[in-house]
Amino acid sequence: MEGWVDALGEALMPRAGKRAEVVRILHCECDDRALILDRRRTLVPNAFVIELPPESHLRLAPGSAEVVGHLAAQVRRHAAEQGYTFAGPVAV
């Protein structure tokens, strides 16, 4: 179990220069669920839920605001690079 929790930590906050697996999944969610409204606007989801096992949640809870902020910023950055539009504020 400890190895799994360590792997999850690596997936959320990887070493420098490596894209986090969780961030990649969030980017894919935006790309896969994009709705083209017109030539200039593509709407993507703005609310994401990441489910964790109870043990992992307890371990990551003290820094959850930092993790959530980081993940939301990554989603916003990807959306800006792709020219996507959100229906509301990004929430992870």
Backbone bond lengths (Angstrom), bond angles and torsions (degrees), N, CA, C in turn:
res aa  C-N    CA-C-N  psi(-1)  N-CA   C-N-CA  omega(-1)  CA-C   N-CA-C  phi
1 M - - - 1.453 - - 1.531 110.14 -
2 E 1.330 117.15 -38.85 1.457 120.28 -178.88 1.529 110.89 -61.93
3 G 1.319 116.25 -39.32 1.461 119.83 177.96 1.512 111.66 -63.54
4 W 1.336 116.38 -37.95 1.466 120.69 178.75 1.527 110.30 -65.96
5 V 1.322 116.47 -42.25 1.462 120.45 179.42 1.527 110.03 -64.96
6 D 1.336 117.52 -40.20 1.463 120.55 176.54 1.523 110.94 -62.73
7 A 1.332 116.78 -40.35 1.466 120.96 178.19 1.521 110.55 -64.69
8 L 1.328 116.83 -38.18 1.456 120.26 177.60 1.523 110.20 -65.01
9 G 1.324 117.04 -42.68 1.461 120.60 176.85 1.514 111.02 -59.33
10 E 1.319 117.13 -40.92 1.467 121.73 177.56 1.526 110.22 -66.12
11 A 1.329 117.25 -36.35 1.465 120.35 179.09 1.518 111.41 -67.22
12 L 1.332 116.89 -33.77 1.459 120.10 -179.77 1.524 112.06 -81.78
13 M 1.307 117.93 -41.98 1.465 122.45 -177.20 1.531 108.83 -132.75
14 P 1.333 118.53 83.62 1.462 120.83 -176.17 1.523 112.21 -74.23
15 R 1.315 115.03 171.75 1.468 120.02 174.76 1.520 109.11 -65.47
16 A 1.310 116.11 160.46 1.466 121.68 -178.41 1.526 110.22 -55.49
17 G 1.321 115.90 139.03 1.453 121.57 177.03 1.514 115.00 86.22
18 K 1.318 118.44 -4.07 1.459 121.41 -179.35 1.523 109.23 -117.97
19 R 1.317 117.09 128.50 1.461 121.02 -179.37 1.526 109.87 -74.57
20 A 1.311 116.35 135.05 1.464 121.61 -179.80 1.520 110.47 -67.80
21 E 1.320 115.73 139.50 1.459 121.30 177.98 1.526 110.63 -60.11
22 V 1.322 117.17 -41.15 1.463 120.46 -179.97 1.526 110.19 -63.31
23 V 1.313 117.22 -39.87 1.467 120.92 178.39 1.523 109.22 -64.24
24 R 1.325 117.07 -42.23 1.464 120.50 178.23 1.528 110.82 -60.12
25 I 1.313 116.84 -41.13 1.467 120.73 179.30 1.530 110.53 -65.13
26 L 1.325 117.43 -41.33 1.462 120.60 177.85 1.527 110.92 -63.26
27 H 1.323 116.99 -40.63 1.465 120.57 176.81 1.523 110.60 -61.98
28 C 1.328 116.33 -42.80 1.469 120.45 178.62 1.525 111.44 -63.12
29 E 1.331 116.81 -38.27 1.470 120.03 176.88 1.522 110.58 -59.55
30 C 1.321 116.67 -43.33 1.469 119.99 177.50 1.527 110.14 -62.45
31 D 1.323 116.35 -49.36 1.456 120.90 -176.77 1.524 112.01 -63.39
32 D 1.327 116.71 -44.48 1.467 121.10 -176.45 1.525 113.18 -71.30
33 R 1.320 117.31 -27.58 1.466 120.66 -176.35 1.532 112.92 -106.39
34 A 1.320 116.04 14.50 1.464 120.36 -179.83 1.528 110.35 -65.34
35 L 1.316 115.25 137.37 1.453 122.39 179.60 1.527 107.88 -120.23
36 I 1.321 116.35 114.18 1.461 120.76 -178.31 1.526 108.50 -78.53
37 L 1.331 115.71 118.12 1.464 121.40 -179.82 1.526 111.21 -91.55
38 D 1.308 116.21 -42.19 1.460 122.36 174.51 1.521 107.32 -161.00
39 R 1.325 117.74 -171.45 1.469 120.29 -176.10 1.524 113.50 -62.15
40 R 1.299 116.61 -25.87 1.468 120.48 -175.09 1.519 114.51 -105.93
41 R 1.324 117.25 -9.60 1.476 118.94 -175.06 1.518 111.51 -131.66
42 T 1.328 113.72 126.05 1.457 121.83 173.41 1.519 106.90 -124.96
43 L 1.311 115.96 117.90 1.465 122.68 -177.08 1.527 109.69 -89.34
44 V 1.342 116.22 134.49 1.469 121.75 177.71 1.524 109.52 -128.99
45 P 1.344 117.10 161.62 1.468 120.05 179.16 1.526 111.69 -59.35
46 N 1.318 115.38 150.47 1.460 119.88 177.91 1.530 112.24 -121.34
47 A 1.323 118.08 -2.00 1.463 121.40 179.66 1.530 109.17 -124.76
48 F 1.330 115.82 128.43 1.453 122.07 -176.91 1.522 109.36 -131.39
49 V 1.334 116.17 141.33 1.467 121.94 178.06 1.526 107.93 -120.55
50 I 1.320 115.67 128.02 1.456 121.92 175.93 1.520 107.01 -114.75
51 E 1.327 116.21 118.22 1.459 120.65 -178.99 1.522 109.61 -95.13
52 L 1.325 115.33 134.52 1.459 122.09 179.57 1.520 110.11 -124.16
53 P 1.325 117.34 151.37 1.460 119.80 171.54 1.526 108.77 -62.92
54 P 1.328 118.21 151.94 1.468 121.20 -177.46 1.535 113.92 -52.40
55 E 1.340 117.41 -41.32 1.462 120.15 -178.38 1.528 111.16 -64.00
56 S 1.315 116.27 -42.69 1.463 120.63 179.51 1.521 110.76 -67.46
57 H 1.314 115.66 -39.21 1.461 119.52 179.04 1.527 110.47 -61.31
58 L 1.332 117.20 -44.78 1.462 120.76 179.20 1.523 111.49 -62.24
59 R 1.327 116.01 -38.57 1.462 120.15 -178.68 1.529 111.50 -69.88
60 L 1.326 116.90 -37.57 1.462 121.18 -176.01 1.530 113.25 -90.83
61 A 1.326 117.75 -13.97 1.468 121.64 -175.30 1.527 114.17 -55.81
62 P 1.342 119.83 -41.79 1.469 118.04 -178.27 1.536 113.61 -59.19
63 G 1.310 118.05 -29.69 1.461 120.53 179.52 1.515 112.92 -108.62
64 S 1.330 116.91 20.95 1.464 120.06 -173.39 1.527 113.52 -62.98
65 A 1.313 118.18 -35.86 1.469 119.78 179.81 1.528 110.29 -62.54
66 E 1.318 116.31 -40.32 1.470 120.57 178.36 1.526 110.99 -66.14
67 V 1.323 116.77 -44.16 1.463 121.19 -179.61 1.526 110.00 -64.14
68 V 1.323 117.33 -46.89 1.469 121.71 -179.78 1.525 110.24 -61.56
69 G 1.314 117.23 -43.39 1.467 120.66 178.32 1.518 112.13 -62.11
70 H 1.328 115.70 -42.09 1.469 120.75 178.88 1.528 110.51 -62.86
71 L 1.332 116.84 -47.46 1.459 120.34 -178.43 1.529 111.89 -64.69
72 A 1.328 117.33 -42.18 1.467 120.87 178.06 1.526 110.67 -62.71
73 A 1.315 117.27 -40.17 1.472 121.11 178.89 1.526 110.47 -64.18
74 Q 1.317 116.77 -39.25 1.464 120.37 178.44 1.526 111.59 -65.23
75 V 1.326 116.58 -38.88 1.471 120.53 177.74 1.532 109.90 -66.38
76 R 1.328 116.78 -44.37 1.477 119.87 178.66 1.523 111.61 -62.46
77 R 1.331 117.21 -40.12 1.459 120.70 179.05 1.525 111.25 -63.79
78 H 1.333 116.31 -44.79 1.466 120.67 178.46 1.530 110.41 -61.06
79 A 1.317 116.36 -42.95 1.465 120.60 179.58 1.530 111.03 -62.45
80 A 1.312 116.84 -41.34 1.467 120.36 178.58 1.523 110.43 -64.20
81 E 1.332 117.18 -41.35 1.466 120.72 179.65 1.525 111.73 -64.71
82 Q 1.330 116.85 -33.85 1.460 121.47 -177.53 1.526 113.17 -91.52
83 G 1.329 117.05 -9.43 1.465 120.52 -178.03 1.519 113.00 78.93
84 Y 1.333 116.97 27.03 1.464 121.76 -179.06 1.532 110.56 -83.18
85 T 1.340 114.29 158.92 1.457 122.87 176.92 1.525 108.32 -122.38
86 F 1.327 116.24 141.25 1.465 121.57 175.90 1.530 109.20 -102.37
87 A 1.316 116.50 150.60 1.464 121.49 176.59 1.521 111.54 -79.38
88 G 1.310 117.81 -14.74 1.465 123.31 -178.91 1.509 108.81 -168.47
89 P 1.332 116.74 -170.96 1.464 119.90 -179.20 1.527 111.23 -66.15
90 V 1.326 115.83 148.61 1.461 121.60 -180.00 1.523 109.24 -76.50
91 A 1.322 115.63 131.11 1.468 122.06 179.24 1.530 108.74 -132.12
92 V 1.331 115.11 128.62 1.462 120.72 176.76 1.505 107.68 -117.42
